[in-house]
Amino acid sequence: MSCKRFFSLLVLVFGLFCQVNFSFAQNAENGATTGAEATKAPAEEKKGINITEIVFGHVSDSHEWHFFSLKGEGGKESAIAIPLPMIIYQPGKGLSFFSSSHFEEWSKDATGTQISNSFEGVHLEKKIKEKVIADDGSKVYDFSVTKSVLCMLIGFVLLVWLMSKAAKNYKYGPMHAPKGFQNFIEVVVVFIRDEVGVPNLGPKTAKFMPLLLTIFFFIWINNLLGLLPFGLNFTGNITVTAFLALVAFIVMMANSNKHFWAHLLNPPNVPFLVKILLVIIEVMSLFIKPVALMIRLFANMLAGHIVILSVVCMIFIFAALNKAVGGIFVPVSLGFSLFMFLLELLVAAIQAFIFTTLTAVFLGQVMEGDHAGETGHAHEHTENEIVM
């Protein structure tokens, strides 16, 4: 893709992003005005904008893909959303298949939790996290296709399609000059191999390149999809990052060698009492590594989206105090949101690179041999020994 086309794509994305922000601001301001008018009588019931509900409503998982809301006659809001399949299992009742569109009516309890109408013996409860609750309080297992699951499937299909498109030109042979999108993919693959794989894995780089490349491109693509208008912060879901970290941990344990476990459980040339302390610390660090992988990606991606949404919500806060001040703050808020959006484009690639690099580092540590017979992976093996 040429620089001109890439710049045009960025302009289009920024335009859509700003349009969504303006629509979002208008809807929220109208909602706040209507709510204030409706509750004018009892002064103690008057309330402003619930920033927490707005922000976490856009970054959290849901059983429908919500785009925006439109106000109809009488000030009633109608949501523009795609209902998703609900797959519910209840012990004694079996599986239930239905659409989330059956949960149409919502109300709030005393704690501010949103509760939907009942259908098939269950209902939805949503505060920060949305979950399925049985009407009789019994156990419920939710296997529904949520927004996160759908985003994961979209990311998977997009990843397979892009990689297949880049790989099809190699059928003409390795001497065939790469072109177009294949050029970009080849640069990234070589970068991951030379800067991540070879320094940490040495001669075993080729064995783990499929894993490293899959992790990198899967995280990167889903990070970028989360920045699109109406997208979901998929990698900002701790369940997703926990599973990625679990995969890395399983691969680490499956490829660990005797030398690693010997030094972990019996550090040489260390006094006995110190050795006990070191073993405890090393065993703890073994489990801390995947936890660090999980939290690092989750926290960075979630924080970026929350900052963008919070800055946009400041328009409503200032408008509630004074409409003139709110109007003045609009360009400031949108300008800072655009800056954060550009920063998130960079963070999307950096976080994918960091997760991939740390996975390679941890793999190299558990496969490391006797130091006496080694001079280092980076100096002992050349690029010609790595077969892509």
C-alpha positions, 0 to 999 in steps of 0.5 A, a space after each residue: 500500500 502506497 503512502 498516499 493510499 495509507 494517508 487517505 485511509 487514515 483521513 477516512 478513519 479519523 473523519 469517521 471517528 470524529 463523526 462518531 464523537 460528535 454524534 455521541 456527544 449530541 446523544 448524551 447531551 440530549 439524554 441529559 437534558 431530557 432526564 433533567 426535565 423529567 426529574 425537575 420536581 423532586 430536586 433530590 432525584 435530579 442527576 447528571 451524566 453517568 460517565 462510568 456507565 457511558 465509558 464502560 458501556 463502550 469498552 465492556 462486553 455485551 450480548 448485542 452489538 450496539 451502535 447508537 441510540 435514536 430519540 423517537 416520539 415522546 423522547 423514548 430512545 430506540 437502540 440501533 444494535 445487532 442482536 447476537 445469539 444467546 446459548 444458555 445451559 441450565 442444569 435440569 432444563 438443558 440448552 436454550 437457543 434464542 436471540 438477545 433481541 428478546 431482552 427489550 425492556 430495561 430498568 434500574 434497581 436501587 444500586 443502579 444495576 440495569 436489569 432486563 425483562 425475563 425470557 426463558 427463565 433468565 434475564 440480563 443484569 448490567 452495571 459494569 459487566 453484563 451477565 446472565 442471571 436465572 430468575 430462580 437464582 439457579 446456576 446458569 452457564 452462558 455460552 453465548 456469542 457475545 460481542 467479544 466472541 464475534 470480534 474474535 471471529 472477525 479478527 481470525 477471519 481477517 488474519 487468515 485472509 490477509 496471510 493467505 493473500 500475502 502467501 499466495 505469491 510465494 507459489 511462484 517460487 522464492 526468487 519471485 519478487 514480492 510486491 504490494 501487501 506481500 512486501 509489508 508482511 515480509 518486512 514484519 516477518 523478517 523483523 520478528 525473526 531477526 529482532 525477536 526470534 534469533 536473539 532469544 531462541 537461536 537455532 530453535 527460532 524456526 520452530 517457534 516462528 509460527 507461534 510468535 507470528 500468530 501472537 503478533 499479528 493476532 494482537 496487532 489486528 485486534 488492537 487496530 479493530 478496536 480503534 475503528 468506529 463502533 469497534 470493541 476493545 477486544 484485547 482490553 478484555 482480561 479474559 482474552 489476554 489471560 488465554 493468550 498468556 496461558 498459551 504462552 505458559 503452556 508452550 514454555 512448560 512443554 519446552 522446558 529442559 532439565 537444566 532449567 528445572 535443576 537451576 530452578 529447584 536446586 540453585 548451585 553454589 548457594 547456602 542452604 537457607 538462601 537456596 530455600 528462599 531462592 527456590 520460593 522466589 523462582 517458583 513464584 516468578 514462574 507464575 508471575 511471568 504469564 500474569 505480567 503478560 496478561 495484565 500488561 496488554 489488558 491494562 494498556 489497551 483498556 486504559 487508552 480507550 478509557 482515556 479517549 472516551 473520558 476526554 469526549 465525556 468532558 464535553 458533556 460535563 462542561 456543557 452541564 455547567 455552562 453551555 458556552 464553556 461546553 461549546 468552547 471545550 468541544 474543539 479542545 476535547 476532539 483535538 486531544 481525542 485525535 491525538 490519543 487516537 494517533 497514539 493508540 495506533 502506535 501503542 497497538 503495534 508496540 503492545 503486540 511487539 512487547 507481548 511477542 518479545 516477552 514470550 520469546 524471552 521466557 521461552 529462551 529462558 526455559 530452553 537455555 542450556 549449560 552456560 559453560 558450553 554456550 557463547 550466546 544465541 545471537 553470536 553462535 547462529 547466523 541468519 542462514 541457519 534459520 529456515 522460514 
